[in-house]
Amino acid sequence: MEPRFDLNANALGAKIGKRFAHTSVAIMQSGLPRSLMELVELRASQLNGCGFCVDAHAKELAAAGEPAVRINLVAAWRESTVFTEAEQAALALAEEGTRIADAHHGVSDATWALVRKHYDDDQTAALVYLVAMINAANRLLVITRTKGGSYQAGTFDAAVD
């Protein structure tokens, strides 16, 4: 399948995309560890079937020196020993926040309690926005059939500088 539409080639799409990117920059400047944000974005992207975003976040993790075992086990993080309790809380938030339509409870009280145990108010705000923004990005790219495979690590950072 070919991409359906290039949002950035459309004047309005590019205008909205620039604002979208600025929100993402604010999240990246939140103080959350970059590796944690990439892990969360990778997991949500896997759940949403966004090939472009899975490609991008896996490559960003690898370029930052994240061990392959951690990148490869994100999809099975509950059945692995390579993530901290704080990372597990963030990954659970990513999953439950991504699967809102699939579960009557949304984000469970147990997951929320784990997030609050490990993250302060600013970090919690950043995580909530991060989950919302990656889900929005996934939807944009899945709707337009933007394929994975061509992303180069550092592209996003260069685009918003």
NORGIQUI-V770249 format. One record per residue. N is the residue number from 1. RES is the residue in one letter. PHI is phi in whole degrees, 0 to 359 (* if undefined). PSI is psi in radians with two decimals (NA if undefined). OMEGA is omega in whole degrees, 0 to 359 (999 if undefined). Layout:
BEGIN
N|RES|PHI|PSI|OMEGA ; N|RES|PHI|PSI|OMEGA
END
This chain:
BEGIN
1|M|*|2.44|177 ; 2|E|269|2.67|174 ; 3|P|303|2.48|182 ; 4|R|280|-0.62|192 ; 5|F|198|2.40|176 ; 6|D|259|1.76|182 ; 7|L|302|-0.62|183 ; 8|N|285|-0.30|178 ; 9|A|275|-0.19|178 ; 10|N|263|2.32|185 ; 11|A|302|-0.84|180 ; 12|L|292|-0.74|178 ; 13|G|302|-0.73|179 ; 14|A|293|-0.67|179 ; 15|K|296|-0.81|179 ; 16|I|293|-0.72|179 ; 17|G|301|-0.64|179 ; 18|K|297|-0.73|178 ; 19|R|292|-0.68|177 ; 20|F|301|-0.79|180 ; 21|A|296|-0.64|180 ; 22|H|294|-0.62|175 ; 23|T|296|-0.74|179 ; 24|S|297|-0.65|178 ; 25|V|297|-0.74|178 ; 26|A|299|-0.69|177 ; 27|I|295|-0.76|180 ; 28|M|296|-0.45|180 ; 29|Q|270|0.16|186 ; 30|S|286|-0.30|185 ; 31|G|100|-0.16|173 ; 32|L|294|2.50|177 ; 33|P|301|2.37|182 ; 34|R|301|-0.69|181 ; 35|S|297|-0.66|178 ; 36|L|297|-0.78|180 ; 37|M|298|-0.73|180 ; 38|E|294|-0.68|177 ; 39|L|298|-0.79|179 ; 40|V|298|-0.79|180 ; 41|E|294|-0.65|177 ; 42|L|297|-0.80|183 ; 43|R|296|-0.80|179 ; 44|A|298|-0.70|181 ; 45|S|294|-0.64|175 ; 46|Q|298|-0.81|181 ; 47|L|297|-0.62|182 ; 48|N|273|-0.08|179 ; 49|G|67|0.57|180 ; 50|C|268|1.68|182 ; 51|G|302|-0.72|180 ; 52|F|299|-0.81|183 ; 53|C|288|-0.64|175 ; 54|V|300|-0.81|178 ; 55|D|302|-0.87|184 ; 56|A|297|-0.86|186 ; 57|H|287|-0.59|174 ; 58|A|295|-0.73|180 ; 59|K|291|-0.66|178 ; 60|E|296|-0.72|178 ; 61|L|298|-0.80|180 ; 62|A|297|-0.76|181 ; 63|A|295|-0.51|179 ; 64|A|277|0.00|177 ; 65|G|92|0.20|178 ; 66|E|294|2.30|180 ; 67|P|298|2.49|181 ; 68|A|304|-0.62|182 ; 69|V|299|-0.65|180 ; 70|R|288|-0.71|178 ; 71|I|297|-0.80|183 ; 72|N|292|-0.48|183 ; 73|L|267|0.02|179 ; 74|V|304|-0.72|181 ; 75|A|295|-0.37|181 ; 76|A|234|0.72|187 ; 77|W|300|-0.54|179 ; 78|R|292|-0.46|182 ; 79|E|256|0.54|181 ; 80|S|225|2.92|182 ; 81|T|245|0.20|189 ; 82|V|259|0.07|180 ; 83|F|244|2.44|179 ; 84|T|289|2.90|178 ; 85|E|298|-0.66|178 ; 86|A|295|-0.73|177 ; 87|E|295|-0.69|178 ; 88|Q|298|-0.68|178 ; 89|A|298|-0.77|180 ; 90|A|293|-0.69|178 ; 91|L|293|-0.65|176 ; 92|A|295|-0.73|177 ; 93|L|299|-0.75|179 ; 94|A|300|-0.80|181 ; 95|E|295|-0.87|184 ; 96|E|291|-0.61|177 ; 97|G|290|-0.49|178 ; 98|T|280|-0.60|185 ; 99|R|263|0.49|182 ; 100|I|307|-0.74|182 ; 101|A|290|-0.33|183 ; 102|D|267|-0.18|185 ; 103|A|225|2.39|183 ; 104|H|291|-0.37|186 ; 105|H|264|-0.14|184 ; 106|G|65|-2.24|176 ; 107|V|274|2.15|184 ; 108|S|290|2.75|176 ; 109|D|297|-0.60|179 ; 110|A|295|-0.77|178 ; 111|T|294|-0.76|180 ; 112|W|300|-0.72|179 ; 113|A|297|-0.69|178 ; 114|L|294|-0.72|177 ; 115|V|299|-0.83|182 ; 116|R|292|-0.48|177 ; 117|K|294|-0.61|188 ; 118|H|256|-0.27|186 ; 119|Y|230|2.39|178 ; 120|D|284|-3.11|185 ; 121|D|300|-0.80|180 ; 122|D|295|-0.73|179 ; 123|Q|293|-0.67|178 ; 124|T|296|-0.79|177 ; 125|A|301|-0.78|180 ; 126|A|297|-0.73|179 ; 127|L|296|-0.74|180 ; 128|V|297|-0.81|178 ; 129|Y|295|-0.66|179 ; 130|L|300|-0.82|180 ; 131|V|297|-0.76|179 ; 132|A|296|-0.76|184 ; 133|M|290|-0.70|180 ; 134|I|291|-0.60|176 ; 135|N|294|-0.68|176 ; 136|A|295|-0.79|179 ; 137|A|298|-0.76|178 ; 138|N|303|-0.79|182 ; 139|R|295|-0.73|178 ; 140|L|302|-0.79|186 ; 141|L|281|-0.53|175 ; 142|V|289|-0.76|179 ; 143|I|301|-0.72|182 ; 144|T|272|0.02|179 ; 145|R|57|0.82|176 ; 146|T|278|2.05|189 ; 147|K|274|2.72|175 ; 148|G|271|2.85|175 ; 149|G|125|-0.44|185 ; 150|S|254|-0.05|183 ; 151|Y|296|2.43|175 ; 152|Q|248|2.24|180 ; 153|A|307|2.39|179 ; 154|G|93|-0.11|183 ; 155|T|299|-0.79|182 ; 156|F|297|-0.82|180 ; 157|D|302|-0.73|180 ; 158|A|293|-0.59|183 ; 159|A|288|-0.48|183 ; 160|V|258|-0.04|178 ; 161|D|287|NA|999
END
